[in-house]
Amino acid sequence: MTVGIVGGGIAGLAAAHRLQERGHDVRVFEASDDLGGLAAVHETSGDPIEKFYHHLSKSEETIVELAEDLGVGDRVEWIYGNDGYYVDGVVHPLNTIWEIAAYPHMSLYDKFRLGMLTMEIDVRGGIPSFDTYDDLEAYEDVPIKDFLLEHTTRGVYENFFEPLLDAKFGDRVEDVSAAWLLGRIKFRGERDLLKGEQLGYFDGSFAVLIDALIDAVGRENVQTGARVVDLDATDADAATDADAGTDGAVESLTVETADGHETYDVDSVVVAAMPNVLEDLTGYPCDVDFQGAVCAVVTLEDSLMDETYWLNVAHDAPFGALIEHTNFVPPERYGGDHLLYVASYVQSQDEWLWQADDDAVESRWLDHIADMFPDQFHESMVADVRISRNPRAAPVYERGYLDMVVPYDVGADATAVPDGVYYAGMASRAQYPERSLNGGIVAGYECADRIDDRVDTERSTVEASTQ
């Protein structure tokens, strides 16, 4: 079977790799000049660095297994990343049980209730319950604020969660479900009370994994600067019995490049891109809303935050977080430069942050960092600022989100979509309740497995009919 893959991010490459392993012919089409999607990189004075910050949690097992399969498993490093919370001009470390105990902006009882929630223990009523939070779907329609006020305390909500939620979701925060928060707790739940949380990173950046995937798929099978603009299918009337109830079957893809248009015959298509691409090609609608992201990589001559890797900000800052990458990965790997991410989500493209040019964003962000760190930061430290933007960096996990996810086998689930169309983009089930590179790989695998199962079924049907 010949399979066309729309999108050269990690989901598309993972799908292509698994399909090839099972004997199928694949061709990956990426509209941009960069492969890897949100894991695409900038060059530095040493190793490359992702344009948008990335690390792994211990729960992300599929990506580590893939790295092992590709021969780069030894490049995955597990490092303790130091978190902090900036409140009233002070960076408070929040990694170990002792640091959390010393945090002055919550009562001891608040910290106890927060700790119980992060360990997924429900202590309401005085009798601990260890399975209250097992079924995430039970919280799909529960507003996140209502959940936190009921399951923790008002102090926990107002002095810990509320600033973080505002920074992440802005004016959409009241739409977000408690299922997302509980899923994130499960996703990031492995923490050593004496050392903090271990996070994973590739020695050499996530480009190590992307390059290994491209090599495994074969660079001759991966085409950049190739935008898929049309998907052709057989007429529904000409569809086989196996395709009954569909809008025909996939027949070919038309691809636009700098040299013009080319058409490729395919038997199946995996759309490993945002759902708007799926809608453009097939008409299949998706109601999931997405956030944009604006992310700067600031090259500094000296460290800004000494040891803190990830700094959340309690006040209304013009950015969501500061992430000093070289307090996580040594600056020696980047020619001695210190690399700082300044990042913010955007809920609407009408917001100033999205509309402003890079120079204006840089000026506003650096001025605010100077206000936050008057003794540590001055603009003469800044050697370079590179700003990246993505209009659909993450879903808004609003209440009822599961009803809006796009099925993997779109052609089988939607009668108006040709048979043989599969979806592995960010609106897939694998990216719930938190989006991740691991989820992208899972989504790619899910589509590949369904294609392989379909081929086996068709082969068995043919063999049975000839006996």
Buried (B, 14 or more C-beta within 10 A) or exposed (E): BBBBBBBBBBBBBBBBBBBBEBEBEBBBBBBBEBBBBBBBBBEBEBBBBBBBBBBBBBBBEBBBEBBEEBEBEEBBBEBBBBBBBBBEEEBBBBBBBEBBEEBEBBEEEBBBBBBBBBEBBBBEEEEEEEEBBEEBEEBBEBBBBEBBBEBBBEBBBBBBBBBBBBBBBBEBBEBBBBBBBBBBBBBBBEBEEEEBBBBBBBEBBBBBBBBBBBEBBBEEBBBBBBBBEEBBBBEBEEBEEEBEEBBBBBBBBBBBBEEEEEEBEBBBBBBBBBBBBBBBBBEBEBEBBBBBBBBBBBBBEEBBBEEBBBBBBBEEBBBBBBBBBBBBBEBEBBEEBBBBBBBBBBBEEEBEBBEBEBEEBBEBBBEBBEEBBEEBBEEEBBEEBBBBBBEBBBBBBBBEBBEBBBBBBBBBBBEEBBBBBBBBBBBBBBBBBBBBBBBBBBBBBBBBBBBBEBBEEBEEEEEEEEE
